[in-house]
Amino acid sequence: MTEVTDALAQQVWDFVYAHDAAYDRAAQTAGLSAAQACLLEHLAGDGRAMGDLAEELLCDASNVTQLVSRLEARGLVARVPDPTDRRIKRVSITTAGRRVRRTVRQAFEFPSERLGLLTEQEQRQLSELLAKVLAPDRPLG
């Protein structure tokens, strides 16, 4: 790696760390862990299968079960059998869960604060560069 690449890699790491820390603080405003808030973000419509949530959240199914149990105890989600396959449990967000999710979103000001430091042209340029780096046809590993 070159000196520039090393410096850029550190800046990306610093950004990710700051983003995650800010998301954690936003989740805490609603009395949630970052993982619980993230799970709420993945719920929409008629609910999600527990296995699908585990895949999307890149974690073990037992972790999703624990997260869902804690959120369910607070009335933020509900577990219901899948209408087509009773062996599958679907998780759906409740009205209270939507309110809490909205609270977290409102408290998570990091993206707008940081991106607001850039001009519109700089935001467009950053967007193009990130799209290039994150392009699905480029291998990540």
Beta strands, then each sheet from edge to edge (+ up, - down):
strand 1: 48-49
strand 2: 77-81
strand 3: 89-93
sheet 1: 1+ 3- 2+
end
